[in-house]
């Protein structure tokens, strides 16, 4: 299966991958590909969390912010 993945990667990307291995960033192509997949998964999770934060901000826009609420309680 790994050969199938590598054979589907364009040569220009494989050359860049091999250069990173030569430069000591990764030991093998598999290690580099795994890191790439981890980064993609992390990027997707960050995007999902940002969307969730945006949704929360929109749904709570009518509520006072925490600082404002504390000040109002002490007036």
NORCOR-V337865 format. One record per backbone hydrogen bond with DSSP energy under -1.0 kcal/mol. CO is the residue of the C=O (numbers start at 1). NH is the residue of the N-H. If there is no record, write none. Layout:
BEGIN
co=(CO,CO)
nh=(NH,NH)
END
This chain:
BEGIN
co=(1,2,3,6,10,11,12,13,14,15,16,17,18,19,20,21,28,29,30,31,32,33,34,35,36,37,38,39,40,41,42,43,44,45,46,47,48,49,50,51,52,53,54,55,56,60,65,66,67,68,69)
nh=(5,6,7,9,14,15,16,17,18,19,20,21,22,23,25,24,32,33,34,35,36,37,38,39,40,41,42,43,44,45,46,47,48,49,50,51,52,53,54,55,56,57,58,59,60,63,69,70,71,72,73)
END
